Amino acid sequence: MDILLILGGLIALLIGGEALVKGAVDTAQRLRVPPMVIGLTLVGFGTSTPELLTSIQAALDGAPGIAVGNVVGSNIANILLIVGLSALVAPIAVGRRGFRQDMAFLVGATLLFMAIAANGHLGRISATALLAGLVLFLVLSLRRSDAGTPEVEAPSLSAPIAIVYFFVGLLITLLGARFLVQGAIRLAEDMGVSQTIIGLTIVAVGTSLPELITSVLAARRGHSDVALGNIVGSNIFNILGILGATALVKPIPIPSEIVAYDNWVMLGATALLIGACVTQWRITRTEGAVMLGLYVAYIASLAI
């Protein structure tokens, strides 16, 4: 039953998230919102909707290990698993324009969260600082003339249908998040493992499926810059947006095991990504294989 709840929750998150973003994008286009704004916000962060609602639901249900582990685990999986797989499909060319700014924000967001987490608590003041960092990132990205944004297709839905898509997608995503969190909590209890472990693995990878699908398909179609940009933008939003929004709704304690171990793995994965990018301005298949190997080793270390 626990597995069915988790699987049902993940499927609902995927279906609901897709409908929610589709409805939001088409509605924004009907309202004549600039394409760049839509690309950087609704599309660029749309793949992180499952993580957002799942973490908020976990916080409300008193499961901080899932709420925080979901974000930290997703960021680790995004780099080691998803970038690794994408590079295996096709080597990823790294665009130099905007690279320093985006990576600086990613490193800054990671270090800021680690500093906050060292206190063992994420409160509303810290949450406000994280959200302020997200707003700054968006403003600077919108001001960049070279800012690469995801492609935005022409609206295919009428305004009323787009609004229905948005609200139905939101409802399905909310239900999916609830099913996933409840299933994860019960599974942790049945298996006798911590909620943090479940959050870092099953929940984190499950909610990262939109990023996985988007990045692998982009790499396969030769749009490797989109694959990498999707991951970097998602990781920034995960830390600044998801953790910020979650703690603003309900302040949460940071599990000590995440502070002592997983945060450092996340920082190391981020450093590895930067190193792979700047060596030849290209992430090779070999580097992708190394990332995948490290992810397997990380998951194995959690089971010890």
C-alpha positions as CSV (number, residue, x, y, z in Angstrom):
1,M,0.0,0.0,0.0
2,D,2.9,2.4,0.8
3,I,4.5,1.7,-2.6
4,L,1.1,2.3,-4.3
5,L,0.7,5.6,-2.5
6,I,4.2,6.7,-3.6
7,L,3.8,5.6,-7.2
8,G,0.3,7.2,-7.4
9,G,1.7,10.4,-5.9
10,L,4.6,10.5,-8.4
11,I,2.3,9.9,-11.4
12,A,-0.1,12.6,-10.1
13,L,2.9,15.0,-9.7
14,L,4.0,14.4,-13.2
15,I,0.5,14.8,-14.8
16,G,-0.5,17.7,-12.6
17,G,2.8,19.5,-12.9
18,E,2.6,19.3,-16.7
19,A,-1.0,20.6,-16.8
20,L,-0.2,23.3,-14.3
21,V,2.7,24.7,-16.3
22,K,0.9,24.4,-19.6
23,G,-2.1,26.3,-18.2
24,A,0.1,29.0,-16.5
25,V,2.2,29.5,-19.7
26,D,-0.8,29.8,-22.0
27,T,-2.6,32.1,-19.6
28,A,0.5,34.3,-19.3
29,Q,0.8,34.5,-23.1
30,R,-2.8,35.5,-23.4
31,L,-2.1,38.3,-21.0
32,R,0.9,39.4,-23.2
33,V,3.6,38.6,-20.6
34,P,7.0,38.8,-22.3
35,P,8.4,35.5,-23.5
36,M,11.6,35.9,-21.5
37,V,9.7,36.3,-18.3
38,I,7.6,33.2,-19.0
39,G,10.7,31.2,-19.9
40,L,12.7,32.1,-16.8
41,T,9.8,31.7,-14.4
42,L,6.9,29.5,-15.4
43,V,8.9,27.2,-17.7
44,G,12.3,27.5,-16.1
45,F,11.1,26.7,-12.6
46,G,8.1,24.7,-13.7
47,T,9.9,21.4,-13.5
48,S,10.6,22.1,-9.8
49,T,6.8,22.3,-8.9
50,P,6.8,18.7,-7.6
51,E,9.7,19.4,-5.2
52,L,8.0,22.7,-4.0
53,L,4.6,21.2,-3.2
54,T,6.1,18.0,-1.8
55,S,8.4,19.9,0.6
56,I,5.6,22.2,1.8
57,Q,3.3,19.2,2.3
58,A,6.1,17.4,4.3
59,A,6.7,20.4,6.5
60,L,3.0,20.7,7.2
61,D,2.9,16.9,8.0
62,G,5.7,17.3,10.5
63,A,8.3,15.5,8.3
64,P,11.3,17.8,8.1
65,G,13.6,15.0,7.0
66,I,11.5,14.6,3.8
67,A,11.0,18.4,3.4
68,V,14.7,19.1,3.5
69,G,16.0,15.8,2.2
70,N,13.8,16.2,-0.9
71,V,15.7,19.4,-1.9
72,V,19.2,18.3,-1.0
73,G,18.7,14.9,-2.5
74,S,17.2,16.5,-5.7
75,N,20.1,18.8,-6.1
76,I,22.6,15.9,-5.7
77,A,20.6,13.8,-8.2
78,N,20.2,16.6,-10.6
79,I,24.0,16.9,-11.0
80,L,25.3,13.4,-10.5
81,L,22.4,11.4,-12.0
82,I,20.7,13.7,-14.5
83,V,23.7,15.6,-15.8
84,G,25.6,12.3,-15.9
85,L,22.9,10.5,-17.9
86,S,22.5,13.5,-20.2
87,A,26.3,13.6,-20.9
88,L,26.2,9.9,-21.7
89,V,23.5,10.5,-24.2
90,A,25.4,13.3,-25.8
91,P,28.4,15.4,-24.6
92,I,27.2,18.7,-23.1
93,A,28.5,21.9,-24.6
94,V,28.8,24.6,-22.0
95,G,27.9,28.1,-23.1
96,R,30.3,30.7,-21.6
97,R,27.8,33.6,-21.6
98,G,26.2,33.9,-18.3
99,F,28.1,31.0,-16.9
100,R,29.9,32.9,-14.2
101,Q,26.7,34.6,-12.9
102,D,24.6,31.4,-12.9
103,M,27.3,29.3,-11.2
104,A,28.1,32.0,-8.7
105,F,24.4,32.1,-7.7
106,L,24.4,28.3,-7.4
107,V,27.5,28.2,-5.2
108,G,26.3,31.2,-3.2
109,A,22.9,29.6,-2.7
110,T,24.5,26.3,-1.6
111,L,26.9,28.0,0.8
112,L,24.1,30.2,2.2
113,F,21.9,27.3,3.0
114,M,24.8,25.3,4.5
115,A,25.5,28.3,6.8
116,I,21.8,28.5,7.8
117,A,21.6,24.7,8.3
118,A,24.6,24.7,10.6
119,N,22.2,26.3,13.2
120,G,19.9,23.3,12.9
121,H,16.8,25.4,12.1
122,L,15.3,27.1,9.1
123,G,13.1,30.0,10.3
124,R,11.1,32.7,8.6
125,I,13.9,35.3,8.7
126,S,16.3,32.9,6.9
127,A,13.5,31.9,4.5
128,T,13.0,35.6,3.6
129,A,16.7,35.9,2.9
130,L,16.6,32.8,0.6
131,L,13.5,34.2,-1.3
132,A,15.2,37.6,-1.6
133,G,18.2,35.8,-3.2
134,L,15.8,34.2,-5.7
135,V,14.3,37.5,-6.6
136,L,17.7,39.0,-7.2
137,F,18.7,36.0,-9.4
138,L,15.5,36.5,-11.5
139,V,16.0,40.3,-11.8
140,L,19.7,39.9,-12.9
141,S,18.7,37.1,-15.3
142,L,16.0,39.2,-16.9
143,R,18.4,42.1,-17.4
144,R,20.9,39.9,-19.2
145,S,20.6,40.4,-22.9
146,D,22.2,37.0,-23.4
147,A,20.0,35.1,-21.0
148,G,19.2,31.8,-22.4
149,T,15.6,30.8,-21.7
150,P,13.6,27.7,-22.4
151,E,11.6,27.7,-25.6
152,V,8.0,28.8,-25.1
153,E,5.6,27.3,-27.6
154,A,2.7,29.4,-29.0
155,P,-0.5,29.1,-26.9
156,S,-2.6,26.2,-28.0
157,L,-5.4,26.7,-25.4
158,S,-8.1,29.3,-25.2
159,A,-8.0,31.5,-22.1
160,P,-10.8,29.7,-20.2
161,I,-9.4,26.3,-21.0
162,A,-5.9,27.4,-19.9
163,I,-7.2,28.6,-16.6
164,V,-9.0,25.2,-16.1
165,Y,-5.7,23.5,-17.0
166,F,-3.9,25.5,-14.3
167,F,-6.3,24.9,-11.5
168,V,-6.9,21.2,-12.3
169,G,-3.1,20.7,-12.6
170,L,-2.6,22.5,-9.3
171,L,-5.2,20.3,-7.6
172,I,-3.7,17.1,-9.0
173,T,-0.2,18.2,-8.0
174,L,-1.3,18.9,-4.5
175,L,-3.0,15.5,-4.2
176,G,0.1,13.9,-5.6
177,A,2.3,15.6,-3.1
178,R,0.1,14.5,-0.3
179,F,0.0,10.9,-1.5
180,L,3.8,10.8,-2.0
181,V,4.6,12.3,1.5
182,Q,2.1,10.0,3.3
183,G,3.5,7.0,1.4
184,A,7.1,8.0,2.2
185,I,6.3,8.5,5.9
186,R,4.6,5.1,6.1
187,L,7.4,3.4,4.1
188,A,10.1,4.8,6.5
189,E,8.1,3.5,9.5
190,D,7.6,0.1,7.9
191,M,11.3,-0.3,6.9
192,G,12.6,1.1,10.1
193,V,14.7,3.8,8.4
194,S,14.7,7.5,8.9
195,Q,12.4,9.8,7.0
196,T,15.5,11.7,5.9
197,I,16.9,8.7,4.0
198,I,13.6,8.2,2.2
199,G,13.5,12.0,1.4
200,L,17.1,11.9,0.1
201,T,16.4,8.9,-2.2
202,I,13.0,7.9,-3.2
203,V,11.3,11.2,-2.8
204,A,14.2,13.3,-4.2
205,V,14.6,11.1,-7.3
206,G,10.9,10.9,-7.9
207,T,10.3,14.6,-7.8
208,S,13.3,15.1,-10.1
209,L,11.7,13.1,-12.9
210,P,10.6,16.2,-14.8
211,E,14.2,17.5,-14.8
212,L,15.4,14.0,-15.9
213,I,13.0,13.8,-18.8
214,T,13.5,17.4,-19.9
215,S,17.3,17.2,-19.8
216,V,17.8,13.8,-21.4
217,L,15.4,14.7,-24.2
218,A,17.1,18.1,-24.7
219,A,20.5,16.3,-24.9
220,R,19.2,13.7,-27.3
221,R,17.9,16.5,-29.6
222,G,21.2,18.3,-29.5
223,H,20.1,21.1,-27.2
224,S,22.7,20.3,-24.5
225,D,22.8,23.9,-23.3
226,V,19.1,23.6,-22.4
227,A,19.9,20.4,-20.5
228,L,22.5,22.0,-18.4
229,G,20.6,25.3,-18.0
230,N,17.6,23.3,-16.8
231,I,19.7,21.7,-14.0
232,V,21.5,24.8,-12.9
233,G,18.2,26.8,-12.8
234,S,16.4,24.0,-11.0
235,N,19.1,23.7,-8.3
236,I,19.1,27.4,-7.6
237,F,15.3,27.4,-7.4
238,N,15.3,24.3,-5.1
239,I,17.5,26.0,-2.5
240,L,16.3,29.6,-2.7
241,G,12.7,29.1,-3.7
242,I,11.6,25.8,-2.3
243,L,13.3,25.9,1.0
244,G,12.5,29.6,1.3
245,A,8.8,29.0,0.6
246,T,8.6,25.9,2.7
247,A,10.1,27.6,5.8
248,L,8.0,30.7,5.3
249,V,4.9,28.5,5.5
250,K,6.2,26.6,8.4
251,P,9.7,26.9,10.0
252,I,11.5,23.5,10.0
253,P,14.4,21.9,11.9
254,I,17.3,20.7,9.7
255,P,18.1,17.0,10.3
256,S,21.6,16.7,11.8
257,E,22.6,14.0,9.3
258,I,22.0,16.3,6.4
259,V,24.1,19.0,8.0
260,A,26.9,16.6,8.8
261,Y,27.0,14.7,5.5
262,D,24.5,15.3,2.7
263,N,25.1,19.1,2.5
264,W,28.8,18.5,1.9
265,V,28.0,16.0,-0.8
266,M,25.7,18.6,-2.5
267,L,28.6,21.1,-2.3
268,G,31.1,18.6,-3.7
269,A,28.7,17.7,-6.6
270,T,28.4,21.4,-7.4
271,A,32.2,21.9,-7.4
272,L,32.5,18.8,-9.6
273,L,30.0,20.2,-12.1
274,I,31.9,23.5,-12.3
275,G,35.2,21.7,-12.8
276,A,33.7,19.5,-15.5
277,C,32.3,22.6,-17.2
278,V,35.4,24.7,-17.3
279,T,38.0,22.1,-18.2
280,Q,37.1,22.0,-21.9
281,W,33.8,23.9,-21.7
282,R,32.3,20.6,-22.4
283,I,31.0,17.7,-20.2
284,T,32.2,14.5,-21.9
285,R,30.7,11.0,-21.7
286,T,33.6,10.0,-19.5
287,E,32.8,12.7,-17.0
288,G,29.1,11.7,-17.2
289,A,30.0,8.2,-16.4
290,V,32.1,9.4,-13.4
291,M,29.1,11.4,-12.1
292,L,26.9,8.4,-12.4
293,G,29.4,6.2,-10.5
294,L,29.6,8.8,-7.8
295,Y,25.8,8.9,-7.5
296,V,25.7,5.1,-7.1
297,A,28.4,5.4,-4.4
298,Y,26.4,8.1,-2.6
299,I,23.2,6.0,-2.5
300,A,25.2,3.0,-1.3
301,S,26.7,5.1,1.5
302,L,23.2,6.0,2.7
303,A,22.4,2.3,3.1
304,I,25.4,1.6,5.3
